[in-house]
Amino acid sequence: MKSLPEMVTEIHVAALDLAASYGVFHGMNDAFRDGKIHAKGPSHAIGVIQNDLVRLIAVRLCALCEESTRPRRDDANMSVVLTRLDDQDFCDALIEKDRRWRTKVFPRASTFPDAASNIQKLRERWGNLKSNSDALEKVRHLRNKKLGHVTVGFQKENHALLHELWTLVQAALRVAEGIRLVFDETDCRYQEIIDSHHRDGKELIDVLRR
């Protein structure tokens, strides 16, 4: 079974990938709003890439948020890691470790949120994400229909999911930030990753206009 640090690292890598795909998609999309690519070939190719990016984003989001009643030994999603917060002794140990650190580096420590606050905020973020259970179920349905068994089913009742998908991605990345902060004591801002890849996606479209 993976150790907790290994699981936290894998979640971080998955969140980085999700943020990158999300950023590239929106960068390309925003560039299209600024003007059109007149050649049909490039326009059609970008449409295919964006369609596949949406599916990839859905897959990565589901992988991070999956909740299994019987987790596998190698599972490393957010749900598995966050079960550790159900252990009050574990939480108390994190809080005590933070307290000792603050005693040593005071007053610099006063500029950082304490462990108890970070744990509480992470629980709230996870609760907020799980409260969107209907939207998550629709995204899982999209993932399964489009990728798990692509030739089964033809009803389109879940085709308009983009707003829900973007909302869930942002919520999941906030949870991932909280996990990184609580379990790895690292302040990671996935929005910066999104912004960086947004620029890359926009520049890709700009190149095709030249």
Backbone as JSON, one array per atom type, in Angstrom:
{
  "sequence": "MKSLPEMVTEIHVAALDLAASYGVFHGMNDAFRDGKIHAKGPSHAIGVIQNDLVRLIAVRLCALCEESTRPRRDDANMSVVLTRLDDQDFCDALIEKDRRWRTKVFPRASTFPDAASNIQKLRERWGNLKSNSDALEKVRHLRNKKLGHVTVGFQKENHALLHELWTLVQAALRVAEGIRLVFDETDCRYQEIIDSHHRDGKELIDVLRR",
  "N": [[0.85, -1.2, 0.0], [0.48, 2.23, -0.78], [2.41, 4.83, 0.77], [1.39, 7.6, 2.83], [2.72, 10.11, 2.11], [3.45, 9.44, -0.54], [0.94, 9.15, -1.76], [-0.09, 11.74, -1.48], [1.7, 13.13, -3.11], [1.11, 11.98, -5.61], [-1.51, 12.85, -5.97], [-1.02, 15.57, -6.16], [0.44, 15.68, -8.58], [-1.55, 14.77, -10.34], [-3.39, 16.84, -10.02], [-1.91, 18.97, -11.06], [-1.78, 18.17, -13.76], [-4.51, 18.25, -14.39], [-5.06, 21.0, -14.01], [-3.41, 22.03, -16.01], [-4.55, 21.01, -18.43], [-7.07, 22.19, -18.25], [-6.37, 24.9, -18.3], [-5.16, 25.16, -20.86], [-7.33, 24.53, -22.55], [-9.13, 26.67, -22.03], [-7.55, 28.84, -22.7], [-7.23, 28.48, -25.48], [-9.91, 28.66, -26.2], [-10.6, 31.28, -25.42], [-8.95, 32.7, -27.13], [-10.13, 32.15, -29.57], [-12.4, 33.7, -29.38], [-11.4, 36.18, -29.82], [-10.97, 36.4, -32.49], [-11.11, 34.8, -35.76], [-9.86, 31.73, -37.16], [-9.21, 31.39, -40.45], [-8.66, 29.33, -42.25], [-10.03, 26.18, -43.03], [-9.03, 23.65, -42.29], [-7.16, 23.92, -39.99], [-9.05, 25.01, -38.16], [-10.93, 22.97, -37.85], [-9.27, 21.0, -36.82], [-8.52, 22.12, -34.35], [-11.0, 22.11, -33.12], [-11.41, 19.37, -32.78], [-9.32, 18.79, -31.01], [-10.07, 20.34, -28.79], [-12.49, 19.12, -28.1], [-11.58, 16.6, -27.32], [-10.0, 17.4, -25.17], [-11.92, 18.25, -23.31], [-13.05, 15.79, -22.63], [-10.82, 14.54, -21.53], [-10.34, 16.2, -19.34], [-12.65, 15.64, -17.87], [-12.15, 12.94, -17.23], [-9.82, 13.15, -15.65], [-10.76, 14.74, -13.56], [-12.72, 13.03, -12.42], [-11.06, 10.94, -11.59], [-9.6, 12.14, -9.53], [-11.66, 12.69, -7.72], [-12.94, 10.35, -7.12], [-14.84, 8.15, -5.12], [-14.66, 5.26, -3.46], [-16.24, 2.42, -2.1], [-14.82, 0.21, -1.59], [-11.8, 0.62, -1.67], [-8.92, 0.19, -3.77], [-5.66, -1.25, -3.25], [-3.76, 0.39, -4.33], [-4.92, 2.84, -4.66], [-4.98, 6.38, -4.88], [-6.48, 8.69, -4.59], [-8.26, 11.78, -3.76], [-10.24, 11.28, -1.86], [-9.38, 8.98, -0.5], [-7.07, 9.9, 0.82], [-8.17, 11.91, 2.43], [-9.61, 10.52, 4.31], [-7.92, 10.2, 6.39], [-8.22, 12.4, 7.97], [-10.3, 11.76, 9.56], [-9.31, 10.58, 11.72], [-8.77, 11.61, 14.8], [-6.53, 11.66, 16.46], [-4.46, 11.68, 14.63], [-4.89, 14.19, 13.42], [-4.5, 15.81, 15.66], [-1.81, 15.37, 16.05], [-0.7, 16.62, 13.8], [-1.42, 19.26, 14.36], [-0.02, 19.72, 16.74], [2.61, 19.43, 15.86], [2.74, 21.65, 14.19], [2.39, 23.63, 16.11], [4.75, 23.44, 17.62], [6.61, 24.2, 15.67], [5.86, 26.85, 15.27], [6.5, 27.97, 17.71], [9.23, 27.98, 17.55], [9.86, 29.69, 15.39], [8.58, 32.07, 15.77], [8.29, 35.68, 15.43], [7.62, 35.18, 12.78], [5.95, 33.1, 12.07], [3.4, 33.98, 12.45], [2.39, 34.98, 10.13], [1.4, 32.91, 8.68], [-1.34, 30.67, 8.13], [-2.58, 28.59, 10.77], [-2.24, 25.04, 11.55], [-4.63, 23.89, 12.47], [-6.57, 25.62, 11.42], [-6.1, 25.24, 8.68], [-6.79, 22.54, 8.39], [-9.51, 22.63, 9.04], [-10.43, 24.28, 6.97], [-9.85, 22.7, 4.77], [-11.57, 20.52, 5.21], [-14.01, 21.86, 4.87], [-13.83, 22.62, 2.17], [-13.76, 20.12, 0.93], [-16.26, 19.17, 1.7], [-17.86, 21.01, 0.33], [-17.27, 20.33, -2.32], [-18.27, 17.69, -2.42], [-20.93, 18.24, -2.04], [-21.88, 18.82, -4.49], [-22.98, 16.55, -5.7], [-24.81, 15.65, -7.64], [-23.93, 16.91, -9.99], [-21.37, 15.8, -10.16], [-22.04, 13.14, -10.62], [-23.19, 13.31, -13.15], [-20.94, 14.05, -14.63], [-19.37, 11.77, -14.28], [-20.99, 10.0, -15.66], [-20.77, 11.04, -18.24], [-18.03, 10.54, -18.64], [-18.0, 7.71, -18.55], [-19.77, 6.96, -20.64], [-18.62, 8.13, -22.9], [-16.04, 7.18, -22.93], [-15.7, 4.77, -21.48], [-17.51, 2.87, -22.56], [-18.01, 3.43, -25.5], [-19.76, 2.88, -27.6], [-22.23, 2.41, -26.65], [-25.49, 3.4, -26.0], [-27.39, 6.35, -26.76], [-28.73, 8.58, -25.94], [-28.87, 12.05, -25.22], [-29.02, 13.45, -22.84], [-27.18, 14.48, -21.06], [-25.51, 16.27, -22.3], [-24.96, 18.99, -22.07], [-22.79, 20.06, -20.15], [-20.73, 21.71, -19.54], [-20.55, 24.06, -17.89], [-21.01, 22.98, -15.34], [-18.89, 21.2, -15.25], [-16.63, 22.92, -15.28], [-17.03, 24.28, -12.87], [-16.78, 22.2, -11.02], [-14.13, 21.41, -11.48], [-12.68, 23.64, -10.55], [-13.45, 23.55, -7.84], [-12.4, 21.05, -7.08], [-9.67, 21.46, -7.45], [-9.2, 23.35, -5.48], [-9.58, 21.76, -3.23], [-7.44, 20.02, -3.61], [-5.32, 21.81, -3.27], [-5.65, 22.34, -0.55], [-5.1, 19.8, 0.52], [-2.41, 19.54, -0.16], [-1.37, 21.58, 1.42], [-2.06, 20.84, 4.06], [-1.08, 18.19, 4.38], [1.45, 18.15, 3.25], [2.57, 20.5, 3.88], [2.95, 22.56, 2.05], [2.39, 25.4, 0.16], [0.55, 25.48, -2.52], [-0.46, 26.92, -5.54], [-2.74, 26.25, -7.74], [-4.05, 27.8, -9.57], [-2.14, 29.42, -10.69], [-0.85, 27.63, -12.36], [-2.92, 27.1, -14.13], [-3.2, 29.66, -15.26], [-0.72, 29.96, -16.55], [-0.78, 27.92, -18.52], [-3.02, 28.72, -19.83], [-2.12, 30.98, -21.17], [-0.35, 29.68, -22.91], [-2.15, 28.13, -24.45], [-3.62, 30.14, -25.69], [-1.62, 31.42, -27.18], [-1.02, 29.38, -28.94], [-3.22, 29.38, -30.69], [-2.89, 31.93, -31.7], [-0.54, 31.59, -33.17], [-1.44, 30.01, -35.26], [-2.83, 31.83, -36.72], [-1.03, 33.29, -38.1]],
  "CA": [[0.0, 0.0, 0.0], [1.27, 3.46, -0.86], [2.48, 5.64, 1.96], [0.65, 8.86, 2.72], [3.43, 11.08, 1.27], [3.36, 9.04, -1.95], [-0.41, 9.45, -2.25], [-0.21, 13.2, -1.59], [2.46, 13.52, -4.3], [0.39, 11.58, -6.81], [-2.64, 13.77, -6.09], [-0.45, 16.83, -6.64], [0.76, 15.52, -10.01], [-2.82, 14.7, -11.05], [-3.96, 18.18, -10.01], [-1.13, 19.75, -12.01], [-2.23, 17.77, -15.09], [-5.87, 18.77, -14.57], [-4.95, 22.44, -14.17], [-2.79, 22.3, -17.31], [-5.55, 20.77, -19.47], [-8.1, 23.22, -18.07], [-5.82, 26.17, -18.75], [-4.98, 25.13, -22.31], [-8.65, 24.6, -23.18], [-9.71, 28.01, -21.92], [-6.71, 29.75, -23.47], [-7.63, 28.32, -26.87], [-11.28, 29.14, -26.33], [-10.6, 32.74, -25.34], [-8.32, 33.21, -28.34], [-11.12, 32.07, -30.65], [-13.33, 34.82, -29.24], [-10.74, 37.4, -30.29], [-10.91, 36.37, -33.95], [-11.28, 33.48, -36.34], [-8.88, 31.13, -38.06], [-10.01, 31.28, -41.67], [-8.47, 28.04, -42.91], [-10.93, 25.17, -42.46], [-8.28, 22.55, -41.68], [-6.78, 24.23, -38.61], [-10.23, 25.2, -37.31], [-11.48, 21.65, -37.55], [-8.32, 20.29, -35.95], [-8.64, 22.68, -33.01], [-12.26, 21.62, -32.57], [-11.18, 17.98, -32.33], [-8.46, 18.84, -29.82], [-10.85, 20.85, -27.66], [-13.45, 18.09, -27.7], [-10.84, 15.58, -26.58], [-9.56, 18.0, -23.91], [-13.06, 18.2, -22.39], [-13.16, 14.41, -22.14], [-9.67, 14.29, -20.67], [-10.6, 16.94, -18.09], [-13.64, 14.86, -17.13], [-11.47, 11.74, -16.71], [-8.9, 13.54, -14.56], [-11.58, 15.18, -12.44], [-13.3, 11.85, -11.79], [-10.0, 10.19, -10.93], [-9.28, 12.82, -8.27], [-12.81, 12.76, -6.81], [-13.57, 9.05, -6.96], [-15.06, 7.62, -3.77], [-14.96, 3.84, -3.56], [-16.53, 1.74, -0.83], [-13.77, -0.8, -1.44], [-10.64, 1.15, -2.39], [-7.83, -0.73, -4.09], [-4.45, -1.02, -2.46], [-2.93, 1.43, -4.95], [-5.68, 4.07, -4.84], [-4.33, 7.58, -4.34], [-7.32, 9.86, -4.88], [-8.44, 12.7, -2.63], [-11.09, 10.65, -0.85], [-8.56, 8.06, 0.3], [-6.2, 10.69, 1.7], [-8.94, 12.68, 3.4], [-10.09, 9.67, 5.41], [-6.99, 10.36, 7.51], [-8.71, 13.46, 8.85], [-11.29, 11.17, 10.49], [-8.53, 10.13, 12.88], [-8.49, 12.83, 15.57], [-5.16, 11.59, 16.94], [-3.62, 12.11, 13.51], [-5.06, 15.65, 13.31], [-3.85, 16.42, 16.82], [-0.36, 15.31, 15.84], [-0.38, 17.68, 12.84], [-1.57, 20.54, 15.06], [1.07, 19.83, 17.7], [3.82, 19.67, 15.08], [2.68, 23.04, 13.76], [2.58, 24.47, 17.3], [6.18, 23.44, 17.95], [7.29, 24.99, 14.65], [5.54, 28.25, 15.51], [7.25, 28.38, 18.89], [10.62, 28.18, 17.16], [10.08, 30.73, 14.38], [7.8, 33.26, 16.09], [6.92, 36.02, 14.99], [7.38, 34.93, 11.35], [4.86, 32.14, 11.92], [2.1, 34.64, 12.53], [1.92, 35.31, 8.78], [0.9, 31.69, 8.05], [-2.47, 30.05, 8.82], [-2.13, 27.45, 11.56], [-2.67, 23.72, 11.07], [-6.05, 23.67, 12.79], [-7.34, 26.38, 10.43], [-5.94, 24.59, 7.38], [-7.56, 21.31, 8.42], [-10.92, 23.01, 8.98], [-10.72, 24.8, 5.63], [-9.83, 21.56, 3.86], [-12.83, 19.79, 5.42], [-15.08, 22.65, 4.26], [-13.68, 22.54, 0.71], [-14.16, 18.77, 0.55], [-17.71, 19.13, 1.86], [-18.43, 21.79, -0.76], [-17.15, 19.53, -3.54], [-19.18, 16.55, -2.34], [-22.31, 18.72, -2.11], [-22.24, 18.85, -5.91], [-23.02, 15.13, -6.06], [-25.55, 15.46, -8.9], [-23.04, 17.3, -11.09], [-20.31, 14.79, -10.26], [-22.61, 11.94, -11.22], [-23.33, 13.59, -14.58], [-19.61, 14.0, -15.23], [-18.99, 10.35, -14.34], [-21.78, 9.4, -16.74], [-20.11, 11.47, -19.46], [-16.78, 9.78, -18.75], [-18.28, 6.3, -18.84], [-20.39, 6.8, -21.95], [-17.74, 8.56, -23.98], [-14.74, 6.51, -22.92], [-15.77, 3.41, -20.96], [-18.18, 2.03, -23.55], [-18.4, 4.53, -26.38], [-20.77, 2.51, -28.59], [-23.47, 2.09, -25.94], [-26.33, 4.54, -25.61], [-27.46, 7.44, -27.71], [-29.45, 9.7, -25.38], [-27.99, 13.2, -25.05], [-29.53, 14.26, -21.74], [-26.1, 15.05, -20.26], [-24.52, 16.86, -23.19], [-24.63, 20.38, -21.69], [-22.19, 19.9, -18.83], [-19.49, 22.47, -19.42], [-20.55, 24.93, -16.71], [-20.83, 22.13, -14.16], [-17.53, 20.65, -15.28], [-15.67, 23.95, -14.87], [-17.24, 24.53, -11.44], [-16.22, 21.07, -10.27], [-12.67, 21.45, -11.6], [-12.19, 24.66, -9.62], [-13.64, 23.06, -6.47], [-11.47, 19.95, -6.85], [-8.32, 22.01, -7.32], [-9.11, 23.97, -4.15], [-9.36, 20.66, -2.28], [-6.06, 19.55, -3.81], [-4.45, 22.8, -2.61], [-5.75, 22.1, 0.89], [-4.38, 18.56, 0.82], [-0.98, 19.86, -0.25], [-1.01, 22.43, 2.54], [-2.2, 20.12, 5.33], [-0.3, 16.96, 4.48], [2.83, 18.34, 2.78], [2.99, 21.81, 4.37], [3.38, 23.32, 0.89], [1.32, 26.25, -0.36], [0.57, 25.35, -3.97], [-1.55, 27.65, -6.16], [-2.98, 25.66, -9.06], [-4.5, 28.85, -10.47], [-0.96, 29.87, -11.41], [-0.65, 26.65, -13.43], [-3.97, 27.37, -15.1], [-2.88, 30.91, -15.97], [0.43, 29.72, -17.42], [-1.2, 27.12, -19.67], [-3.98, 29.54, -20.56], [-1.31, 31.77, -22.1], [0.15, 28.77, -23.94], [-3.24, 27.79, -25.34], [-3.95, 31.34, -26.49], [-0.53, 31.64, -28.13], [-1.13, 28.36, -29.98], [-4.18, 29.89, -31.67], [-2.27, 33.1, -32.35], [0.43, 31.09, -34.14], [-2.18, 29.5, -36.42], [-3.36, 32.98, -37.47], [0.04, 33.98, -38.82]],
  "C": [[0.88, 1.24, 0.0], [1.28, 4.17, 0.49], [1.72, 6.94, 1.74], [1.41, 9.9, 1.89], [3.38, 10.73, -0.21], [2.0, 9.4, -2.53], [-0.58, 10.95, -2.44], [0.54, 13.7, -2.82], [1.72, 13.17, -5.57], [-0.84, 12.46, -7.04], [-2.16, 15.11, -6.64], [-0.16, 16.76, -8.13], [-0.53, 15.49, -10.83], [-3.48, 16.07, -11.11], [-3.22, 19.1, -10.97], [-1.59, 19.45, -13.44], [-3.63, 18.33, -15.39], [-5.84, 20.28, -14.8], [-4.38, 22.81, -15.54], [-3.81, 22.13, -18.44], [-6.64, 21.83, -19.45], [-7.61, 24.56, -18.62], [-5.67, 26.23, -20.26], [-6.32, 25.26, -23.02], [-9.17, 26.03, -23.18], [-8.86, 29.06, -22.64], [-7.06, 29.7, -24.95], [-9.0, 28.92, -27.11], [-11.34, 30.67, -26.33], [-9.97, 33.36, -26.58], [-9.29, 33.18, -29.51], [-12.1, 33.24, -30.59], [-12.74, 36.12, -29.78], [-10.69, 37.49, -31.81], [-10.97, 34.96, -34.46], [-10.04, 33.04, -37.11], [-9.63, 30.81, -39.34], [-9.84, 29.94, -42.37], [-9.31, 26.96, -42.21], [-10.16, 24.07, -41.72], [-7.88, 22.83, -40.25], [-7.98, 24.39, -37.69], [-10.83, 23.86, -36.91], [-10.57, 20.88, -36.61], [-8.41, 20.79, -34.52], [-9.93, 22.21, -32.35], [-12.13, 20.21, -32.05], [-10.36, 17.98, -31.04], [-9.25, 19.32, -28.61], [-11.87, 19.83, -27.16], [-12.76, 17.01, -26.88], [-10.35, 16.12, -25.23], [-10.69, 17.96, -22.88], [-13.18, 16.8, -21.79], [-12.02, 14.08, -21.19], [-9.83, 14.98, -19.33], [-11.6, 16.17, -17.24], [-13.01, 13.62, -16.5], [-10.6, 12.1, -15.51], [-9.66, 14.01, -13.33], [-12.16, 13.98, -11.7], [-12.25, 11.04, -11.03], [-9.64, 10.81, -9.58], [-10.4, 12.68, -7.25], [-13.44, 11.41, -6.51], [-13.68, 8.65, -5.5], [-15.5, 6.18, -3.89], [-15.21, 3.25, -2.19], [-15.49, 0.67, -0.55], [-12.54, -0.34, -2.21], [-9.58, 0.08, -2.63], [-6.59, -0.35, -3.29], [-3.61, 0.12, -3.03], [-3.71, 2.71, -5.2], [-4.95, 5.25, -4.19], [-5.15, 8.82, -4.68], [-7.55, 10.67, -3.61], [-9.25, 12.07, -1.51], [-10.29, 9.75, 0.08], [-7.69, 8.84, 1.29], [-7.01, 11.39, 2.79], [-9.58, 11.83, 4.5], [-9.16, 9.77, 6.61], [-7.45, 11.43, 8.48], [-9.82, 12.97, 9.78], [-10.62, 10.7, 11.78], [-8.11, 11.37, 13.68], [-7.07, 12.83, 16.12], [-4.18, 12.07, 15.86], [-3.69, 13.63, 13.35], [-4.35, 16.36, 14.45], [-2.34, 16.44, 16.66], [0.09, 16.4, 14.85], [-0.42, 19.06, 13.52], [-0.42, 20.77, 16.04], [2.4, 20.09, 17.0], [3.88, 21.12, 14.63], [2.93, 23.99, 14.93], [4.05, 24.57, 17.67], [6.97, 24.28, 16.95], [7.06, 26.48, 14.91], [6.3, 28.8, 16.71], [8.7, 28.72, 18.53], [10.82, 29.4, 16.27], [9.26, 32.0, 14.64], [8.71, 34.51, 16.01], [6.64, 35.73, 13.53], [6.2, 34.0, 11.13], [3.49, 32.79, 11.9], [1.54, 35.01, 11.17], [1.33, 34.1, 8.06], [-0.3, 31.16, 8.82], [-1.99, 28.83, 9.61], [-2.76, 26.16, 11.06], [-4.14, 23.48, 11.32], [-6.94, 24.39, 11.78], [-7.28, 25.72, 9.06], [-6.77, 23.31, 7.3], [-9.05, 21.62, 8.29], [-11.3, 23.48, 7.58], [-10.76, 23.67, 4.62], [-11.12, 20.75, 3.99], [-14.0, 20.53, 4.75], [-15.02, 22.57, 2.74], [-14.13, 21.17, 0.2], [-15.68, 18.62, 0.66], [-18.42, 19.88, 0.74], [-18.39, 21.0, -2.07], [-18.16, 18.39, -3.53], [-20.64, 16.98, -2.4], [-22.81, 18.83, -3.54], [-22.35, 17.42, -6.46], [-23.75, 14.88, -7.38], [-24.67, 15.8, -10.1], [-21.91, 16.29, -11.27], [-20.81, 13.53, -10.92], [-22.79, 12.12, -12.73], [-21.98, 13.52, -15.28], [-19.11, 12.56, -15.31], [-19.73, 9.65, -15.47], [-21.15, 9.77, -18.08], [-18.83, 10.68, -19.68], [-17.05, 8.35, -19.18], [-18.82, 6.1, -20.25], [-19.42, 7.1, -23.08], [-16.45, 7.74, -24.06], [-14.82, 5.06, -22.46], [-16.41, 2.45, -21.93], [-18.83, 2.96, -24.57], [-19.5, 4.17, -27.37], [-22.12, 2.21, -27.95], [-24.22, 3.36, -25.6], [-26.28, 5.66, -26.62], [-28.19, 8.67, -27.15], [-28.47, 10.82, -25.0], [-28.38, 14.06, -23.85], [-28.44, 14.94, -20.94], [-25.09, 15.81, -21.12], [-24.1, 18.26, -22.77], [-24.07, 20.41, -20.28], [-21.03, 20.85, -18.59], [-19.47, 23.35, -18.18], [-20.33, 24.12, -15.44], [-19.42, 21.58, -14.08], [-16.52, 21.68, -14.8], [-15.8, 24.25, -13.37], [-16.61, 23.44, -10.6], [-14.69, 21.05, -10.33], [-12.1, 22.45, -10.61], [-12.32, 24.18, -8.17], [-12.65, 21.95, -6.14], [-10.05, 20.46, -6.67], [-8.14, 22.74, -5.99], [-8.91, 22.91, -3.07], [-7.93, 20.16, -2.39], [-5.05, 20.51, -3.18], [-4.46, 22.59, -1.1], [-5.01, 20.85, 1.32], [-2.88, 18.82, 0.83], [-0.53, 20.66, 0.98], [-1.04, 21.66, 3.86], [-1.22, 18.97, 5.44], [1.16, 17.13, 4.05], [3.4, 19.68, 3.21], [3.54, 22.69, 3.25], [2.19, 24.1, 0.35], [1.41, 26.26, -1.88], [-0.65, 26.04, -4.56], [-1.77, 27.11, -7.57], [-3.5, 26.69, -10.06], [-3.32, 29.4, -11.28], [-0.64, 28.92, -12.57], [-1.67, 26.87, -14.53], [-3.61, 28.6, -15.93], [-1.74, 30.72, -16.96], [0.01, 28.97, -18.69], [-2.3, 27.82, -20.47], [-3.23, 30.4, -21.59], [-0.8, 30.9, -23.24], [-0.94, 28.42, -24.95], [-3.62, 28.94, -26.24], [-2.88, 31.59, -27.54], [-0.56, 30.61, -29.26], [-2.09, 28.83, -31.08], [-3.59, 31.08, -32.43], [-1.28, 32.66, -33.42], [-0.28, 30.63, -35.43], [-2.76, 30.63, -37.27], [-2.28, 33.62, -38.36], [0.16, 33.48, -40.25]]
}
